[in-house]
Amino acid sequence: MSLTAFLDGIGVLGPGISDWPSAAECLRGRRRYEPAPTAIAPPAILPSTERRRTGRIVQLALTVAIEATTRAGIEPGAAASVFSSSSGEGSNCHEICAALAAPMRELSPTRFTNSVHNAASGYWSIAAGATGPSNVLCAFDASFSAGLLEAMVQISLGARPVLLVAYDGDYPEPLKAKRPIPDAFGVALVLSASRSERTVARIGAQIAGASAYMPADSLADSRLDAVRASIPAARCLPLLRALALRAPGRVALEYLDASRLVVEVVPCT
């Protein structure tokens, strides 16, 4: 069974990538990709108190969500949402572990609030006034594909747009030795059930099982492909490349075990 949705807005931020236009230029080969640490600024949409409390991964998730909803031309809180991350806020996890390993074991309540996997979704509901349904999931390295599937299933069940936000970040040592994600990367997509004047492409997705094994798509630029391979949320880059090229195509994205999520792209602009 193939799921279908219309893509109305894209947001992206990662190493050497500041937004969707800069990512598209690199993915089209019109601009040389230059690796650089991901630069994340606290999003203005957050109230000042929440800006002080949030870590960079929550700020990353909200930044790409704002870009995607702005490009889609919808109010930030108008869409249902799916937040997907393989690991959440790694630096906060490190600080909690360090506090629990200390003699006094003093743990800040704010640390606990930011440790839950739905922290980004919660802050989005505060910042955007989003009162619609929000699903939060994790599927290890397949978290982007799992999130995209969930968002497209929701589209098939109702008329409300769905905001997908997939994001990951690095851990400090010693956790980094066990989960060596080098930097932060986030992507957001606004999906809808019908085409609008903002629609970028129609996409269809279905799972190809192990019996129909196919290799996952990679990128010709070895430095961009290193980002794709090393940060779970960046597994979206072959799909973003297909969207940037504005030509019909098909990509195979990594999913669970030996299966693939095959995504058909039909440009609408």
Secondary structure, DSSP 8 states (H G I E B T S, - for coil): --EEEEEEEEEEEBTTB-SHHHHHHHHHTSS------------TTS-HHHHHH--HHHHHHHHHHHHHHHHHTS-GGGSEEEEE-SS--HHHHHHHHHHHHSSS----HHHHHHHSTTHHHHHHHHHH---S-EEEE--GGGHHHHHHHHHHHHHHH-SS-EEEEEEE----TTHHHHS---S-EEEEEEEESS--TT--EEEEEEEE-GGG-------SSHHHHHHHHHSGGGGGHHHHHHHHHTS-EEEEEE-STT-EEEEEEEE--
